[in-house]
Amino acid sequence: MAKKQILVSMVFAFLVLVSSSSKSHEEEEADRISALPGQPNVSFQQFSGYVTVNKIAGRALFYWLTEASINPLSKPLVIWLNGGPGCSSVAYGASEEIGPFRINKTASGLYLNKFSWNTVSNLLFLETPAGVGNAVTDNYYDNLGTVTYWWSHAMISDKTYQQLINTCDFRRQKESNECESLYSYAMDQEFGNIDQYNIYAPPCNNSDGSRFTRQTMRLPHRPHRIFRQMAGYDPCTEKYAEIYYNRPDVQKALHANTTGIRYKWTACSEVLNRNWNDTDVSVLPIYREMIAGGLRVWVFSGDVDSVVPVTATRYSLAQLKLTTKIPWYPCSDLICP
């Protein structure tokens, strides 16, 4: 039990670094999750709640900590921030990507994720916008790589591709009206009914066959609106998350929505995304600084993801002019050797 307290104290010590407040032992225990509704039995501990970052303004970070399933004190702490900006680390990182649980199709309960990262580390999910994550590497190469991916994967016509290349200034944060209209035409008239986060997966449809309408998002370096969809075997996971985390019993178990906000929780905030202005044009200088300092950096993209495509990542990383130490090799079963 003492060791458990040490780990939790370490997590709160980190939270103190990004906040102006600390939590007492009693408050830490108040954040302990006994069990989430419909959760299978697990051996690891969980904590969630709020840490005040600005008491006067009433701002607080929501966090969810899941300890490593075995020997948590000997495992590293992974801090996970989802991007958007304005999208939820709970909805995506914890519930669809690396967290220990998945939400079932009826949103009535949870089941274990066999690929959870908490088998090898402690996981701390922090909600946005404070410390928001972002998928931008470099504005110009991200946009050029994205349009190139669309064309090379037959998502848009040769004509639209050439118009985008010749009309848009990919270095700008906000594009011209002519460029925006080309983006809109590409997605509305040429993409078709696809999941943009997995172009080969079926989109999420309602039981009556109609398409599940997702929130439209405006990505920071792409001035057009897109449907936020997740890749994977089940394209409706975001839908399940919004149902499950709006349940009063789930919010109570997570110690969430303690002020009784009446509007529904959503996986992404379009208002925040549309008004977010704190984004660097490029993070490549930061990568160079980290590499020079001896830090290892892992940058990756899905090969079926048309929103953060592998072509954009390749274009951006090529600008670092790094030396290849290990030749290209294939990965399989979500794990690289």
C-alpha positions as CSV (number, residue, x, y, z in Angstrom):
1,M,0.0,0.0,0.0
2,A,2.9,2.4,0.8
3,K,4.4,1.7,-2.6
4,K,1.0,2.5,-4.3
5,Q,1.0,5.9,-2.4
6,I,4.5,6.6,-3.7
7,L,3.5,6.2,-7.3
8,V,0.4,8.3,-6.9
9,S,2.5,11.0,-5.2
10,M,4.9,10.9,-8.1
11,V,2.0,11.5,-10.5
12,F,0.7,14.4,-8.4
13,A,4.2,15.8,-8.2
14,F,4.1,16.0,-12.0
15,L,0.7,17.6,-12.0
16,V,2.0,20.2,-9.5
17,L,4.6,21.2,-12.1
18,V,1.8,22.2,-14.5
19,S,-0.5,23.6,-11.9
20,S,-0.5,26.1,-9.1
21,S,-1.9,23.6,-6.5
22,S,-1.1,20.3,-4.9
23,K,-3.3,17.6,-3.5
24,S,-3.3,16.2,0.0
25,H,-3.3,12.5,0.7
26,E,-7.1,12.7,1.5
27,E,-7.7,14.4,-1.9
28,E,-5.6,11.7,-3.6
29,E,-7.7,9.0,-2.0
30,A,-10.9,10.9,-3.1
31,D,-9.7,10.6,-6.7
32,R,-9.3,6.8,-6.4
33,I,-11.6,4.9,-8.9
34,S,-13.1,1.9,-7.2
35,A,-14.6,0.6,-10.5
36,L,-16.2,2.1,-13.6
37,P,-19.7,1.0,-14.6
38,G,-19.5,-2.2,-16.5
39,Q,-15.8,-2.6,-15.9
40,P,-14.2,-6.0,-15.7
41,N,-12.2,-6.9,-12.6
42,V,-8.6,-5.7,-12.8
43,S,-5.6,-5.8,-10.5
44,F,-4.2,-2.3,-11.2
45,Q,-5.2,0.9,-9.5
46,Q,-6.9,3.9,-11.1
47,F,-7.3,7.6,-10.2
48,S,-9.1,10.5,-11.8
49,G,-10.2,14.0,-11.0
50,Y,-9.3,17.7,-11.3
51,V,-6.1,19.6,-10.5
52,T,-6.6,23.4,-10.4
53,V,-4.3,25.3,-12.7
54,N,-5.8,28.8,-12.1
55,K,-8.0,29.2,-9.1
56,I,-9.1,32.7,-9.9
57,A,-10.1,31.9,-13.4
58,G,-11.6,28.6,-12.4
59,R,-9.5,26.5,-14.7
60,A,-8.6,22.9,-13.9
61,L,-7.0,20.0,-15.6
62,F,-8.9,16.7,-15.7
63,Y,-6.7,13.6,-15.5
64,W,-7.1,9.9,-15.5
65,L,-4.2,7.7,-14.2
66,T,-4.1,4.0,-14.8
67,E,-1.2,2.2,-13.1
68,A,0.8,-0.5,-14.8
69,S,-0.8,-3.9,-14.4
70,I,2.4,-5.4,-13.0
71,N,5.0,-3.7,-10.7
72,P,3.9,-0.1,-11.4
73,L,6.8,1.3,-9.4
74,S,9.3,-0.2,-11.7
75,K,7.5,1.0,-14.8
76,P,7.9,4.4,-16.6
77,L,5.1,7.1,-16.6
78,V,3.6,7.9,-20.0
79,I,1.8,11.2,-20.3
80,W,-0.7,11.2,-23.1
81,L,-2.1,14.3,-24.8
82,N,-4.5,14.0,-27.7
83,G,-4.6,16.7,-30.4
84,G,-7.2,18.4,-32.5
85,P,-6.6,20.8,-30.8
86,G,-9.6,20.4,-28.6
87,C,-10.0,16.6,-28.7
88,S,-10.3,14.4,-25.6
89,S,-7.4,12.2,-24.3
90,V,-10.1,10.2,-22.5
91,A,-12.2,9.6,-25.6
92,Y,-9.3,8.8,-27.9
93,G,-6.1,8.0,-26.1
94,A,-7.7,6.1,-23.2
95,S,-10.7,4.6,-24.9
96,E,-9.7,4.0,-28.5
97,E,-5.9,3.9,-28.6
98,I,-3.6,2.9,-25.7
99,G,-5.8,2.7,-22.6
100,P,-6.7,-0.5,-20.7
101,F,-10.4,-0.5,-21.7
102,R,-12.6,-0.5,-24.7
103,I,-16.3,0.5,-24.7
104,N,-18.8,-2.1,-26.0
105,K,-21.2,-1.4,-28.8
106,T,-24.1,-0.7,-26.5
107,A,-22.0,1.6,-24.3
108,S,-23.3,-0.4,-21.4
109,G,-19.8,-1.5,-20.2
110,L,-16.1,-2.0,-20.9
111,Y,-13.8,-4.8,-22.0
112,L,-10.1,-5.2,-21.8
113,N,-7.8,-3.9,-24.5
114,K,-5.2,-6.6,-25.2
115,F,-2.9,-4.0,-26.7
116,S,-3.0,-1.6,-23.7
117,W,0.2,0.2,-22.9
118,N,-0.4,-0.2,-19.2
119,T,1.1,-3.7,-19.5
120,V,4.5,-1.9,-19.7
121,S,3.9,1.5,-18.2
122,N,1.8,3.8,-16.0
123,L,-0.6,5.9,-18.2
124,L,-1.6,9.5,-17.4
125,F,-4.2,11.0,-19.7
126,L,-4.6,14.7,-19.5
127,E,-7.5,16.5,-21.0
128,T,-7.3,19.5,-23.4
129,P,-6.9,22.4,-23.9
130,A,-4.3,22.9,-21.2
131,G,-1.2,21.2,-22.6
132,V,-3.0,20.3,-25.7
133,G,-1.3,17.8,-28.1
134,N,-1.1,18.5,-31.8
135,A,-0.4,16.4,-34.8
136,V,1.4,19.2,-36.7
137,T,5.1,18.7,-37.6
138,D,5.6,21.4,-40.1
139,N,2.8,23.4,-41.8
140,Y,4.2,23.4,-45.3
141,Y,5.2,19.8,-45.5
142,D,2.2,18.6,-43.6
143,N,-0.2,20.2,-46.0
144,L,1.9,19.3,-49.1
145,G,2.1,15.7,-47.8
146,T,-1.6,15.5,-47.1
147,V,-2.7,16.7,-50.6
148,T,-0.1,14.3,-52.1
149,Y,-1.5,11.4,-50.1
150,W,-5.0,12.2,-51.3
151,W,-3.9,12.2,-54.9
152,S,-1.6,9.2,-54.7
153,H,-4.4,7.1,-53.1
154,A,-7.0,8.1,-55.8
155,M,-9.1,10.1,-53.3
156,I,-9.0,13.2,-55.6
157,S,-8.7,13.8,-59.3
158,D,-5.5,15.0,-61.2
159,K,-7.3,18.3,-61.9
160,T,-8.1,19.0,-58.2
161,Y,-4.6,18.0,-57.1
162,Q,-2.9,20.4,-59.6
163,Q,-5.3,23.2,-58.6
164,L,-4.5,22.7,-54.9
165,I,-0.7,22.6,-55.6
166,N,-0.9,25.8,-57.8
167,T,-3.4,27.8,-55.7
168,C,-2.7,27.1,-52.0
169,D,0.1,28.6,-50.0
170,F,0.8,25.7,-47.7
171,R,2.9,27.8,-45.4
172,R,0.0,29.9,-44.3
173,Q,-2.1,29.2,-41.2
174,K,-5.2,30.5,-42.9
175,E,-5.7,29.9,-46.6
176,S,-7.3,32.0,-49.3
177,N,-11.0,31.6,-50.0
178,E,-10.1,30.1,-53.4
179,C,-7.9,27.5,-51.7
180,E,-10.6,26.7,-49.1
181,S,-13.2,26.2,-51.9
182,L,-10.8,23.7,-53.5
183,Y,-10.4,21.8,-50.2
184,S,-14.2,21.7,-49.8
185,Y,-14.8,20.5,-53.3
186,A,-12.2,17.7,-52.9
187,M,-13.9,16.4,-49.7
188,D,-17.5,17.0,-50.6
189,Q,-17.5,16.0,-54.2
190,E,-14.5,13.6,-54.7
191,F,-13.7,11.8,-51.4
192,G,-17.0,9.9,-51.2
193,N,-18.3,8.3,-48.0
194,I,-15.1,7.2,-46.4
195,D,-13.5,7.2,-42.9
196,Q,-10.7,9.7,-43.4
197,Y,-8.7,8.1,-40.5
198,N,-8.8,4.8,-42.2
199,I,-9.6,5.2,-45.9
200,Y,-10.1,1.4,-46.4
201,A,-12.4,0.9,-43.4
202,P,-16.2,1.2,-43.6
203,P,-17.6,4.4,-42.2
204,C,-19.8,4.4,-39.1
205,N,-23.5,3.9,-40.0
206,N,-26.6,4.0,-37.8
207,S,-28.8,0.9,-37.4
208,D,-31.2,2.2,-40.1
209,G,-28.3,2.4,-42.6
210,S,-27.8,6.2,-42.4
211,R,-24.4,7.6,-41.6
212,F,-23.6,8.5,-38.1
213,T,-23.0,12.3,-38.1
214,R,-19.8,13.1,-36.3
215,Q,-18.6,16.5,-35.2
216,T,-17.1,18.6,-37.9
217,M,-13.6,19.8,-37.0
218,R,-11.4,22.5,-38.4
219,L,-7.8,21.3,-38.1
220,P,-5.3,24.1,-37.3
221,H,-3.2,23.8,-40.5
222,R,-6.1,22.8,-42.7
223,P,-8.8,25.5,-43.1
224,H,-11.5,23.2,-44.2
225,R,-13.9,21.2,-42.0
226,I,-13.5,17.4,-41.7
227,F,-15.4,14.7,-40.0
228,R,-13.4,13.4,-37.0
229,Q,-13.4,9.7,-37.5
230,M,-11.2,7.0,-35.9
231,A,-9.5,4.2,-37.7
232,G,-9.8,0.6,-36.6
233,Y,-12.0,-2.5,-36.8
234,D,-15.0,-0.6,-35.5
235,P,-15.5,2.9,-37.0
236,C,-18.2,3.8,-34.4
237,T,-15.9,3.8,-31.3
238,E,-16.3,7.6,-30.9
239,K,-20.0,7.2,-30.9
240,Y,-19.8,4.7,-28.0
241,A,-17.5,7.0,-26.1
242,E,-19.8,10.0,-26.2
243,I,-22.7,7.8,-25.0
244,Y,-20.7,6.1,-22.2
245,Y,-19.0,9.2,-20.8
246,N,-22.3,11.2,-20.7
247,R,-23.8,8.7,-18.4
248,P,-24.2,10.2,-14.9
249,D,-23.0,7.1,-13.2
250,V,-19.8,7.1,-15.3
251,Q,-19.1,10.7,-14.6
252,K,-19.7,10.1,-10.9
253,A,-17.2,7.1,-10.9
254,L,-14.6,9.3,-12.7
255,H,-15.2,12.2,-10.3
256,A,-16.0,14.3,-13.5
257,N,-18.4,17.1,-14.2
258,T,-18.4,18.1,-10.5
259,T,-19.9,21.5,-11.2
260,G,-22.9,20.0,-13.0
261,I,-22.4,21.4,-16.5
262,R,-25.6,20.8,-18.4
263,Y,-24.4,20.6,-22.0
264,K,-23.2,17.2,-23.3
265,W,-19.6,16.2,-23.2
266,T,-18.2,15.7,-26.7
267,A,-15.1,13.9,-27.9
268,C,-13.9,17.1,-29.6
269,S,-14.8,20.7,-29.1
270,E,-15.3,22.5,-32.4
271,V,-15.5,25.9,-30.6
272,L,-12.0,25.4,-29.1
273,N,-10.6,24.0,-32.3
274,R,-11.9,26.8,-34.4
275,N,-10.6,29.5,-32.0
276,W,-7.2,27.9,-31.1
277,N,-4.3,30.3,-32.1
278,D,-1.4,28.9,-30.0
279,T,0.1,26.6,-32.7
280,D,3.7,26.8,-34.0
281,V,4.2,26.8,-37.7
282,S,6.8,24.0,-37.3
283,V,8.1,21.9,-34.5
284,L,11.1,20.8,-36.4
285,P,13.4,23.2,-34.5
286,I,12.1,21.6,-31.3
287,Y,13.0,18.2,-32.7
288,R,16.5,19.4,-33.6
289,E,17.0,20.7,-30.1
290,M,15.8,17.5,-28.5
291,I,17.9,15.3,-30.7
292,A,21.0,17.5,-30.0
293,G,20.3,17.0,-26.3
294,G,20.4,13.2,-26.7
295,L,16.7,12.6,-26.5
296,R,15.1,9.9,-28.6
297,V,12.0,11.0,-30.6
298,W,9.5,8.6,-32.1
299,V,7.4,10.1,-35.0
300,F,4.9,7.9,-36.7
301,S,1.9,8.0,-39.0
302,G,-0.6,5.4,-40.1
303,D,-0.4,4.3,-43.7
304,V,-4.2,4.4,-44.2
305,D,-4.6,7.7,-42.4
306,S,-5.4,10.6,-44.8
307,V,-5.5,13.3,-42.0
308,V,-2.0,12.8,-40.6
309,P,-0.6,10.8,-43.5
310,V,2.8,9.1,-43.8
311,T,3.7,11.3,-46.8
312,A,3.5,14.4,-44.6
313,T,5.6,12.8,-41.9
314,R,8.2,11.7,-44.5
315,Y,8.4,15.2,-46.1
316,S,8.9,16.8,-42.6
317,L,11.4,14.4,-41.3
318,A,13.5,14.6,-44.5
319,Q,14.2,18.3,-43.6
320,L,16.0,17.1,-40.5
321,K,18.6,15.5,-42.7
322,L,19.3,12.7,-40.2
323,T,21.6,9.7,-40.9
324,T,19.9,6.4,-41.3
325,K,21.4,3.9,-38.7
326,I,19.0,0.9,-39.2
327,P,17.7,0.0,-42.7
328,W,14.0,-0.1,-43.4
329,Y,12.2,-3.2,-42.1
330,P,8.6,-4.3,-41.8
331,C,6.4,-4.2,-38.7
332,S,3.6,-6.6,-38.0
333,D,0.9,-7.2,-35.4
334,L,1.2,-3.5,-34.2
335,I,4.6,-4.2,-32.8
336,C,8.0,-3.5,-34.5
337,P,10.9,-5.8,-33.7
